[in-house]
Amino acid sequence: MIESPCNRTCTIDESTGWCIGCGRTIEEIIEWGPASDAQKREIVAGLEERMKRMGQWHG
């Protein structure tokens, strides 16, 4: 089971379309529940780079 990257800071950045809390798009957020573990891993794989680009990475 892949844990959701949601941290309850749910605000979409208008310039990127990414959530400033987790880095996902609206589509990725909606698809998360029914997505397979492989699909979730694919989504998570790009989040660190997105968050860095938005200046939101705290890892």
C-alpha positions in Angstrom: 0.0 0.0 0.0 1.3 3.4 -1.0 0.6 6.2 1.5 -1.0 9.3 0.2 1.4 12.3 0.0 -1.5 14.6 1.2 -0.5 16.8 4.2 -3.8 18.7 4.3 -2.4 21.8 2.8 -4.7 21.6 -0.2 -4.2 24.7 -2.4 -3.6 24.5 -6.1 -0.9 26.8 -7.4 -2.6 28.6 -10.4 0.7 28.9 -12.4 1.6 25.2 -12.2 -1.7 23.4 -11.5 0.1 21.6 -8.6 -1.0 21.4 -5.0 1.3 23.4 -2.9 1.0 20.8 -0.1 1.8 17.6 -2.0 2.6 18.6 -5.6 -0.1 16.6 -7.2 -2.5 17.9 -9.9 -6.3 17.8 -9.3 -6.5 14.8 -11.7 -3.9 12.9 -9.6 -5.7 13.8 -6.4 -9.0 12.5 -7.8 -7.4 9.4 -9.2 -5.4 8.5 -6.1 -8.1 6.3 -4.3 -8.8 3.9 -7.2 -5.2 4.0 -8.6 -3.0 0.8 -8.4 0.2 0.8 -6.4 2.1 1.1 -9.6 0.2 4.2 -10.6 0.6 5.7 -7.2 4.4 5.1 -7.3 4.5 6.8 -10.7 2.7 9.8 -9.3 4.9 10.0 -6.2 8.1 9.7 -8.3 7.6 13.2 -9.8 6.5 15.0 -6.7 9.9 15.9 -5.2 10.9 17.7 -8.4 7.6 19.6 -8.6 7.9 20.7 -5.0 11.4 21.9 -5.5 10.3 23.9 -8.5 7.7 25.5 -6.4 10.1 26.2 -3.6 8.0 23.9 -1.3 10.4 21.0 -0.8 11.2 20.4 2.9 12.9 17.0 2.6 
